[in-house]
Amino acid sequence: MAHIAAAGQVVGAEGAGESPSRPAARGRAAEAAKIRRTCLGQSDAAAATATAAGAEAAAAKQPPAARYRELFAPGQATKTWFGVIFSSAQVLPYFAIYPFMPQVLATLQISGADTQNLVLNLALLLGGVIGLSCR
């Protein structure tokens, strides 16, 4: 069932944004620059530094040590909280559902481990489809 759910999410994600590094690595610099401008709000000057020469120069520099407080700095806190909430929304339901799933589904008179797993995976698939359709 997980394969079916994953296939549904891949199909539903058609047209979703991608990292600008992927088209840049495949020689599509104009597309990468457009993604940087529209999705990341970076200027063309920032996009120009992401070219092959700029990437090599950036790789030669050692970035400064990162600190946890930078995650919550102005302009970054929203992205950090989005990541925390998104990850929690994916992981926590498994800890909430799986321990009690046999009891809940038995109360609903759904017996048999295979049937219970099928019902759970269909519910997760439905949630993924709803999540992708609410963009």
VEXLODREN-473405 format. One record per residue (C-alpha): residue number from 1; residue in three letters; x, y, z. Coordinates in nm, 4 decimals. Each point is the difference from the previous one (the first is absolute). Example, Ala and Ser with C-alpha at 12.3 -4.5 7.8 and 13.67 -1.06 7.14 Angstrom:
<recs>
{resi: 1; resn: ALA; x: 1.2300; y: -0.4500; z: 0.7800}
{resi: 2; resn: SER; x: 0.1370; y: 0.3440; z: -0.0660}
</recs>
This chain:
<recs>
{resi: 1; resn: MET; x: 0.0000; y: 0.0000; z: 0.0000}
{resi: 2; resn: ALA; x: 0.2870; y: 0.2381; z: 0.0700}
{resi: 3; resn: HIS; x: 0.1072; y: -0.0218; z: -0.3637}
{resi: 4; resn: ILE; x: -0.3460; y: 0.1015; z: -0.1166}
{resi: 5; resn: ALA; x: -0.0027; y: 0.2932; z: 0.2414}
{resi: 6; resn: ALA; x: 0.3453; y: 0.1112; z: -0.1163}
{resi: 7; resn: ALA; x: -0.1033; y: -0.0237; z: -0.3658}
{resi: 8; resn: GLY; x: -0.3075; y: 0.2114; z: 0.0744}
{resi: 9; resn: GLN; x: 0.2124; y: 0.2646; z: 0.1681}
{resi: 10; resn: VAL; x: 0.2461; y: 0.0077; z: -0.2896}
{resi: 11; resn: VAL; x: -0.2817; y: 0.0438; z: -0.2512}
{resi: 12; resn: GLY; x: -0.1689; y: 0.2612; z: 0.2188}
{resi: 13; resn: ALA; x: 0.3252; y: 0.1933; z: 0.0405}
{resi: 14; resn: GLU; x: 0.0173; y: 0.0768; z: -0.3721}
{resi: 15; resn: GLY; x: 0.0769; y: 0.3671; z: -0.0370}
{resi: 16; resn: ALA; x: 0.1277; y: 0.0350; z: 0.3564}
{resi: 17; resn: GLY; x: 0.3125; y: 0.2071; z: 0.0446}
{resi: 18; resn: GLU; x: 0.3448; y: -0.1461; z: -0.0024}
{resi: 19; resn: SER; x: 0.3403; y: 0.1029; z: 0.1244}
{resi: 20; resn: PRO; x: 0.1752; y: 0.2412; z: -0.2363}
{resi: 21; resn: SER; x: 0.3188; y: -0.2045; z: 0.0248}
{resi: 22; resn: ARG; x: -0.1547; y: -0.2864; z: -0.1973}
{resi: 23; resn: PRO; x: -0.0717; y: 0.1906; z: -0.3245}
{resi: 24; resn: ALA; x: 0.3291; y: 0.1916; z: 0.0412}
{resi: 25; resn: ALA; x: 0.1933; y: -0.3275; z: 0.0171}
{resi: 26; resn: ARG; x: -0.1721; y: -0.1148; z: -0.3201}
{resi: 27; resn: GLY; x: 0.0973; y: 0.3126; z: -0.1940}
{resi: 28; resn: ARG; x: -0.3347; y: 0.1792; z: 0.0359}
{resi: 29; resn: ALA; x: 0.1351; y: 0.3193; z: 0.1579}
{resi: 30; resn: ALA; x: -0.2902; y: 0.2201; z: -0.1122}
{resi: 31; resn: GLU; x: -0.2533; y: -0.2320; z: 0.1643}
{resi: 32; resn: ALA; x: 0.2090; y: -0.0107; z: 0.3187}
{resi: 33; resn: ALA; x: 0.0195; y: 0.3801; z: 0.0058}
{resi: 34; resn: LYS; x: -0.3780; y: 0.0253; z: -0.0443}
{resi: 35; resn: ILE; x: -0.0552; y: -0.2369; z: 0.2962}
{resi: 36; resn: ARG; x: 0.2389; y: 0.2061; z: 0.2118}
{resi: 37; resn: ARG; x: -0.1845; y: 0.3230; z: -0.0884}
{resi: 38; resn: THR; x: -0.3583; y: -0.1230; z: 0.0337}
{resi: 39; resn: CYS; x: 0.0217; y: -0.2537; z: 0.2818}
{resi: 40; resn: LEU; x: 0.2970; y: 0.1124; z: 0.2069}
{resi: 41; resn: GLY; x: -0.0170; y: 0.3739; z: -0.0607}
{resi: 42; resn: GLN; x: 0.3675; y: 0.0183; z: -0.1005}
{resi: 43; resn: SER; x: 0.1268; y: 0.2624; z: -0.2420}
{resi: 44; resn: ASP; x: 0.1716; y: -0.0751; z: -0.3287}
{resi: 45; resn: ALA; x: 0.3307; y: 0.0804; z: 0.1672}
{resi: 46; resn: ALA; x: -0.0603; y: -0.2815; z: 0.2463}
{resi: 47; resn: ALA; x: -0.0972; y: -0.2279; z: -0.2857}
{resi: 48; resn: ALA; x: 0.3190; y: 0.0875; z: -0.1881}
{resi: 49; resn: THR; x: 0.2109; y: -0.1219; z: 0.2899}
{resi: 50; resn: ALA; x: -0.1607; y: -0.3406; z: -0.0381}
{resi: 51; resn: THR; x: 0.1594; y: -0.0634; z: -0.3379}
{resi: 52; resn: ALA; x: 0.2697; y: -0.2629; z: -0.0304}
{resi: 53; resn: ALA; x: 0.2816; y: 0.2491; z: 0.0591}
{resi: 54; resn: GLY; x: -0.1840; y: 0.1531; z: 0.2924}
{resi: 55; resn: ALA; x: -0.0700; y: -0.3428; z: 0.1463}
{resi: 56; resn: GLU; x: 0.3681; y: -0.0936; z: -0.0147}
{resi: 57; resn: ALA; x: 0.0996; y: 0.3267; z: 0.1655}
{resi: 58; resn: ALA; x: -0.2644; y: -0.0455; z: 0.2685}
{resi: 59; resn: ALA; x: 0.1155; y: -0.3565; z: 0.0631}
{resi: 60; resn: ALA; x: 0.3558; y: 0.1242; z: 0.0542}
{resi: 61; resn: LYS; x: -0.1173; y: 0.2291; z: 0.2813}
{resi: 62; resn: GLN; x: -0.0634; y: -0.1547; z: 0.3374}
{resi: 63; resn: PRO; x: -0.3410; y: 0.1137; z: 0.1311}
{resi: 64; resn: PRO; x: -0.0124; y: 0.1459; z: 0.3496}
{resi: 65; resn: ALA; x: -0.1095; y: -0.2268; z: 0.2805}
{resi: 66; resn: ALA; x: -0.3774; y: -0.0207; z: 0.0200}
{resi: 67; resn: ARG; x: -0.1822; y: 0.0660; z: 0.3251}
{resi: 68; resn: TYR; x: -0.3420; y: -0.1141; z: 0.1113}
{resi: 69; resn: ARG; x: -0.1104; y: 0.3571; z: 0.0636}
{resi: 70; resn: GLU; x: 0.0378; y: 0.0676; z: -0.3737}
{resi: 71; resn: LEU; x: -0.2916; y: -0.2357; z: -0.0606}
{resi: 72; resn: PHE; x: -0.2270; y: 0.2458; z: 0.1797}
{resi: 73; resn: ALA; x: 0.1551; y: 0.3196; z: -0.1326}
{resi: 74; resn: PRO; x: -0.2301; y: 0.2480; z: -0.1760}
{resi: 75; resn: GLY; x: -0.0860; y: -0.1305; z: -0.3449}
{resi: 76; resn: GLN; x: 0.0961; y: -0.3557; z: 0.0879}
{resi: 77; resn: ALA; x: -0.2334; y: -0.0786; z: 0.2919}
{resi: 78; resn: THR; x: -0.3042; y: -0.0480; z: -0.2240}
{resi: 79; resn: LYS; x: 0.1866; y: -0.2550; z: -0.2110}
{resi: 80; resn: THR; x: 0.1267; y: -0.1776; z: 0.3099}
{resi: 81; resn: TRP; x: -0.3466; y: -0.0279; z: 0.1530}
{resi: 82; resn: PHE; x: -0.1430; y: -0.1187; z: -0.3314}
{resi: 83; resn: GLY; x: 0.2580; y: -0.2809; z: -0.0064}
{resi: 84; resn: VAL; x: -0.0727; y: -0.0943; z: 0.3617}
{resi: 85; resn: ILE; x: -0.3758; y: -0.0081; z: -0.0527}
{resi: 86; resn: PHE; x: 0.0244; y: -0.1807; z: -0.3342}
{resi: 87; resn: SER; x: 0.2296; y: -0.2691; z: 0.1399}
{resi: 88; resn: SER; x: -0.2132; y: -0.0400; z: 0.3113}
{resi: 89; resn: ALA; x: -0.3154; y: -0.0326; z: -0.2088}
{resi: 90; resn: GLN; x: 0.1608; y: -0.2876; z: -0.1885}
{resi: 91; resn: VAL; x: 0.1619; y: -0.1865; z: 0.2886}
{resi: 92; resn: LEU; x: -0.2219; y: 0.0489; z: 0.3045}
{resi: 93; resn: PRO; x: -0.3135; y: -0.1604; z: -0.1463}
{resi: 94; resn: TYR; x: 0.1878; y: -0.3284; z: -0.0301}
{resi: 95; resn: PHE; x: 0.0829; y: 0.0065; z: 0.3705}
{resi: 96; resn: ALA; x: -0.3604; y: 0.0944; z: 0.0784}
{resi: 97; resn: ILE; x: -0.1662; y: -0.2494; z: -0.2340}
{resi: 98; resn: TYR; x: 0.2022; y: -0.3208; z: 0.0013}
{resi: 99; resn: PRO; x: -0.0061; y: -0.0829; z: 0.3742}
{resi: 100; resn: PHE; x: -0.3785; y: 0.0288; z: 0.0154}
{resi: 101; resn: MET; x: -0.0942; y: -0.1042; z: -0.3535}
{resi: 102; resn: PRO; x: -0.0949; y: -0.3614; z: 0.0816}
{resi: 103; resn: GLN; x: -0.2250; y: 0.1102; z: 0.2880}
{resi: 104; resn: VAL; x: -0.1690; y: 0.2791; z: -0.1959}
{resi: 105; resn: LEU; x: -0.0618; y: -0.2109; z: -0.3085}
{resi: 106; resn: ALA; x: -0.1167; y: -0.2960; z: 0.2078}
{resi: 107; resn: THR; x: -0.2531; y: 0.2343; z: 0.1618}
{resi: 108; resn: LEU; x: -0.1129; y: 0.0912; z: -0.3521}
{resi: 109; resn: GLN; x: -0.0334; y: -0.3754; z: -0.0594}
{resi: 110; resn: ILE; x: 0.2828; y: -0.0127; z: -0.2528}
{resi: 111; resn: SER; x: 0.1916; y: -0.3153; z: 0.0863}
{resi: 112; resn: GLY; x: 0.3028; y: -0.1596; z: -0.1564}
{resi: 113; resn: ALA; x: 0.3437; y: 0.1583; z: -0.0146}
{resi: 114; resn: ASP; x: -0.0006; y: 0.0274; z: -0.3803}
{resi: 115; resn: THR; x: -0.3374; y: 0.1749; z: -0.0074}
{resi: 116; resn: GLN; x: 0.1072; y: 0.2373; z: 0.2759}
{resi: 117; resn: ASN; x: 0.3198; y: 0.0883; z: -0.1856}
{resi: 118; resn: LEU; x: -0.1982; y: 0.0538; z: -0.3187}
{resi: 119; resn: VAL; x: -0.2412; y: 0.2371; z: 0.1761}
{resi: 120; resn: LEU; x: 0.2875; y: 0.1922; z: 0.1591}
{resi: 121; resn: ASN; x: 0.1923; y: 0.0345; z: -0.3272}
{resi: 122; resn: LEU; x: -0.3128; y: 0.1120; z: -0.1857}
{resi: 123; resn: ALA; x: -0.0560; y: 0.2657; z: 0.2660}
{resi: 124; resn: LEU; x: 0.3622; y: 0.1155; z: -0.0332}
{resi: 125; resn: LEU; x: -0.0326; y: 0.0028; z: -0.3803}
{resi: 126; resn: LEU; x: -0.3188; y: 0.2061; z: 0.0241}
{resi: 127; resn: GLY; x: 0.1763; y: 0.2456; z: 0.2310}
{resi: 128; resn: GLY; x: 0.2906; y: 0.0322; z: -0.2450}
{resi: 129; resn: VAL; x: -0.2357; y: 0.0614; z: -0.2927}
{resi: 130; resn: ILE; x: -0.1925; y: 0.2620; z: 0.1970}
{resi: 131; resn: GLY; x: 0.3264; y: 0.1642; z: 0.1066}
{resi: 132; resn: LEU; x: 0.1254; y: 0.0201; z: -0.3581}
{resi: 133; resn: SER; x: -0.3282; y: 0.1314; z: -0.1327}
{resi: 134; resn: CYS; x: -0.0145; y: 0.2859; z: 0.2524}
{resi: 135; resn: ARG; x: 0.2864; y: 0.2011; z: -0.1490}
</recs>
